[in-house]
Amino acid sequence: MSGLALLALLIEAAIGYPQRVVDRIGHPVIWIGRLIAAMDRGWNQAARSFAARRAAGVVALLVLVLVAGGVGLALQWALLALPLGLLVLALIASSLLAQRSLHEHVARVAAALEQGGLEAGREAVSHIVGRDPLSLDEAGVARAAIESLAENFSDGVTAPGFWLAFGGLPGAAIYKAVNTADSMIGHRTARHEAFGWASARCDDVLNLPASRLTGLAIIAAAALLPGMDARGAWRAMWRDAKRHRSPNAGWPEAAMAGALGLALAGPRRYGGVLVEDAFMGDGRREASAADIRAALRLYRLADALLIALLALAFLALQA
């Protein structure tokens, strides 16, 4: 399925997922989110015991996997039997990727800081991170945008592309369903610590290969771009990634931090609660819109390298 993944990545990079399509029919993440929210309301009752809520969360995860995988398999089976089915299938699969939208959202934060200052930057970054925007100064806004870029490069681009290449549309759909569940219910809160446990652990496993691959792609891109520190990226990734509170997010974040000469992550505030985390990289904490622009250049090249790698794999399989 490397050809399908390659086509989907190229389509999404070119046209993204147009807003008019979202307005008209929605988006797969929205549809998946509605199912997750319904199961959360119906099965995650506070009166139930911790063990019962955890068991309900396991069942919810199984439902998600069966629904997402089943729909993906049915579409793939039906479309591949048609003359232009592969192209249509790739167009559908492109909706599970986020190369273009990720770039646009992060670039808006840089533009907001450059044109509107701190308040505009806080408003822009609030759309892509969960932390308290009012607690961020200008450097904090810039760091938050760069951290989001690094983490979502893995979650929103490399991982769905990876599972699309290895499992076709069913594989990518299952990944996207699990990843959406993790973002909605995979939190260590009183409400979701039990019910979201299975989704969070499954998401950790599914993201293991992509997070490492993303970190390596960032290092490779840093080696090709003037002004980037590939050696620093390599050192930071192998030294700091394992200290991140997430088993996966630290790999691309640490690589990005080392390449840019920054110190990312560290203590952050979410919903009024200070969350302690290790620093990724040992550079400066003062970041700016220029650093966001530099991170975006690094992201574009790293993404292009991953697409090139997939193209080589496709050609090798055809030989």
C-alpha positions in Angstrom: 0.0 0.0 0.0 3.0 2.3 -0.3 1.6 3.6 -3.6 -1.7 4.5 -1.9 0.1 6.3 0.9 2.3 8.2 -1.5 -0.7 9.4 -3.6 -2.5 10.4 -0.4 0.4 12.4 0.9 0.9 14.2 -2.4 -2.9 15.0 -2.7 -3.1 16.4 0.9 0.1 18.4 0.5 -1.4 20.0 -2.7 -5.0 20.7 -1.6 -5.4 19.8 2.0 -9.0 19.3 3.2 -10.9 22.3 2.0 -13.0 24.2 4.5 -16.0 24.2 2.2 -15.9 20.4 2.4 -15.8 20.5 6.2 -18.8 22.9 6.1 -20.7 20.7 3.8 -20.1 17.1 5.0 -17.7 17.4 8.0 -14.5 15.6 8.5 -13.6 12.0 9.6 -12.2 13.3 12.9 -15.6 15.0 13.6 -17.5 11.8 12.8 -15.2 9.7 15.0 -15.4 12.3 17.7 -19.2 12.1 17.8 -19.0 8.3 18.3 -16.4 8.7 21.1 -18.5 11.4 22.8 -21.6 9.2 22.7 -19.8 6.3 24.2 -18.3 8.5 26.8 -21.7 9.9 27.8 -23.4 6.5 27.9 -20.8 4.2 29.3 -18.5 6.4 31.5 -20.8 6.8 34.4 -19.4 8.3 37.7 -21.5 5.8 39.7 -19.6 2.9 38.2 -16.5 1.4 39.9 -13.0 2.2 38.5 -12.7 -1.4 37.2 -16.1 -1.2 35.4 -15.3 2.1 33.8 -11.9 0.7 32.6 -13.7 -2.3 31.1 -16.2 0.0 29.4 -13.2 1.9 27.9 -11.8 -1.3 26.5 -15.1 -2.1 24.9 -15.3 1.5 23.5 -11.9 1.1 22.0 -12.9 -2.3 20.4 -16.0 -0.6 18.9 -13.9 2.2 17.5 -11.4 -0.2 15.9 -14.2 -2.4 14.4 -16.1 0.6 13.0 -13.2 2.5 11.7 -11.4 -0.6 10.3 -14.6 -2.0 8.9 -15.6 1.2 7.0 -12.0 1.6 5.7 -11.9 -2.0 4.6 -15.3 -1.8 2.8 -14.3 1.4 1.0 -10.9 0.0 0.0 -12.4 -3.3 -1.3 -15.2 -1.5 -3.3 -13.0 1.3 -4.8 -10.0 -0.9 -5.8 -12.4 -2.8 -8.1 -13.1 0.4 -10.1 -10.9 1.8 -13.0 -9.9 5.0 -11.1 -10.6 3.5 -7.7 -7.0 3.9 -6.4 -7.1 7.7 -7.1 -10.5 8.0 -5.3 -9.2 5.9 -2.4 -6.1 8.1 -2.1 -8.3 11.2 -2.1 -10.4 9.7 0.8 -7.2 8.6 2.6 -5.8 12.1 2.3 -8.4 13.3 4.7 -6.6 11.4 7.5 -3.4 13.4 7.0 -2.7 16.9 8.1 0.5 18.2 6.4 -1.1 21.3 4.9 -3.4 22.2 7.8 -0.6 21.8 10.4 1.6 24.1 8.4 -1.2 26.7 8.1 -2.1 26.7 11.7 1.4 27.1 13.0 2.2 29.8 10.3 -0.8 31.7 11.6 0.8 31.9 15.1 4.0 33.3 13.6 2.0 35.9 11.5 -0.1 36.8 14.5 3.1 37.5 16.6 4.6 39.5 13.8 1.6 41.6 13.0 -0.5 41.7 16.2 1.9 41.1 19.0 1.4 39.0 22.1 -2.4 39.1 22.4 -2.8 38.1 18.7 -0.2 35.3 19.2 -2.1 34.0 22.3 -5.3 33.8 20.4 -3.7 32.1 17.4 -1.9 29.5 19.5 -5.0 28.7 21.6 -6.3 26.9 18.5 -3.5 24.3 18.4 -2.5 23.8 22.0 -4.3 22.9 25.2 -2.3 25.0 27.6 -3.5 28.3 29.2 -2.7 31.0 26.6 -2.9 33.8 29.1 0.0 32.3 31.0 2.3 32.5 28.0 4.6 35.4 27.2 5.8 35.9 23.6 8.5 33.3 23.9 6.1 30.9 25.5 3.7 31.3 22.6 6.5 30.7 20.1 7.7 27.6 22.0 4.1 26.2 22.2 3.7 26.6 18.5 7.0 24.8 17.8 6.2 22.0 20.2 2.8 21.6 18.6 4.4 21.5 15.2 6.9 18.8 16.2 4.4 16.6 18.0 1.6 16.9 15.4 4.2 16.2 12.6 4.4 12.7 14.1 0.7 12.3 15.1 -0.9 14.0 12.1 1.4 13.2 9.3 4.0 10.4 9.8 1.9 8.1 11.8 -1.2 8.0 9.6 1.1 7.9 6.6 3.0 5.0 8.1 -0.2 3.0 8.9 -1.6 3.8 5.5 1.5 2.4 3.9 1.4 -0.8 6.0 -2.3 -1.3 6.5 -4.1 0.5 3.7 -7.1 2.7 4.5 -8.3 0.3 7.3 -4.9 0.8 9.0 -4.9 4.5 8.7 -8.6 4.8 9.8 -7.9 2.6 12.9 -4.9 4.8 13.8 -6.9 8.0 13.4 -9.8 6.7 15.5 -7.4 5.6 18.3 -5.5 8.9 18.1 -8.7 10.9 18.3 -9.9 8.9 21.3 -6.6 9.6 23.0 -7.0 13.3 22.5 -10.6 13.3 23.8 -10.6 10.8 26.6 -7.0 9.7 27.1 -6.3 12.1 30.0 -5.4 11.3 33.6 -8.4 13.2 35.0 -11.0 11.9 37.5 -13.4 11.4 34.7 -11.2 9.7 32.1 -8.3 8.0 33.9 -10.2 4.7 33.9 -12.4 5.0 30.8 -9.6 6.4 28.6 -6.9 4.1 29.8 -7.1 1.6 26.9 -7.2 4.3 24.2 -4.2 6.1 25.7 -2.1 2.9 25.9 -3.1 1.8 22.4 -2.2 5.3 21.0 1.2 5.0 22.7 1.9 1.7 21.0 0.6 2.8 17.5 2.8 6.0 17.6 6.0 4.3 18.6 7.5 3.8 15.1 6.3 7.1 13.7 7.7 9.2 16.5 11.2 7.8 16.1 11.0 8.1 12.3 9.8 11.7 12.6 12.8 12.6 14.9 15.2 11.0 12.4 13.6 13.0 9.5 14.0 16.2 11.4 17.7 15.5 12.0 18.2 14.6 8.3 16.5 17.9 7.3 18.6 19.8 9.8 21.7 18.4 8.2 20.6 19.8 4.8 19.4 23.3 5.9 21.9 26.1 6.6 21.8 27.4 10.1 20.4 24.2 11.6 22.3 22.0 14.1 21.9 18.4 13.1 24.4 17.2 15.7 22.6 19.1 18.4 19.3 17.6 17.2 20.8 14.1 17.4 22.2 14.6 20.9 19.0 16.2 22.2 16.8 13.4 20.8 18.8 10.5 22.3 19.4 12.3 25.6 16.1 13.9 26.3 13.3 12.0 24.4 13.1 9.3 27.0 12.6 11.9 29.8 9.4 13.3 28.3 6.2 12.5 30.1 4.9 11.0 26.7 6.7 7.9 25.4 6.5 9.4 21.9 6.2 13.2 21.8 9.7 13.7 23.1 11.4 12.3 20.0 10.3 14.9 17.5 10.2 17.7 20.1 13.8 17.0 21.3 15.0 16.7 17.7 13.3 20.0 16.8 14.7 21.7 19.9 18.3 20.6 19.2 18.1 21.6 15.6 16.9 25.1 16.4 19.1 25.6 19.5 16.1 25.8 21.8 14.9 24.3 25.1 11.3 23.1 24.6 8.7 21.5 26.8 9.5 21.8 30.6 6.9 22.9 33.1 3.6 24.0 31.4 0.2 25.0 32.7 -3.0 23.2 31.5 -6.4 24.2 32.8 -4.8 26.1 35.7 -2.7 23.1 36.7 1.1 23.2 36.4 2.3 20.1 34.7 6.0 19.2 35.3 7.9 17.9 32.4 11.6 17.6 31.4 13.2 20.1 29.0 13.8 18.9 25.5 17.1 20.4 24.3 19.5 22.6 26.3 19.4 25.8 24.2 17.7 29.1 24.9 14.2 29.6 26.2 13.7 32.9 24.4 11.9 32.0 21.2 10.2 34.3 18.6 8.2 34.3 15.4 11.5 33.9 13.5 12.1 30.6 15.3 8.6 29.4 14.3 9.4 30.3 10.7 12.7 28.3 11.0 10.8 25.3 12.5 8.4 25.4 9.6 11.3 25.3 7.1 12.6 22.3 8.9 9.2 20.7 8.9 8.7 21.2 5.2 12.0 19.6 4.3 11.6 16.7 6.8 8.1 16.0 5.3 9.5 16.1 1.8 12.3 13.6 2.8 9.7 11.2 4.3 7.7 11.4 1.0 10.8 10.8 -1.0 11.6 7.8 1.2 8.1 6.4 0.6 8.5 7.0 -3.1 11.8 5.0 -3.1 10.1 2.2 -1.2 7.3 2.1 -3.8 9.8 2.0 -6.7 11.8 -0.8 -5.0 8.6 -2.8 -4.6 7.8 -2.4 -8.3 11.2 -3.6 -9.4 
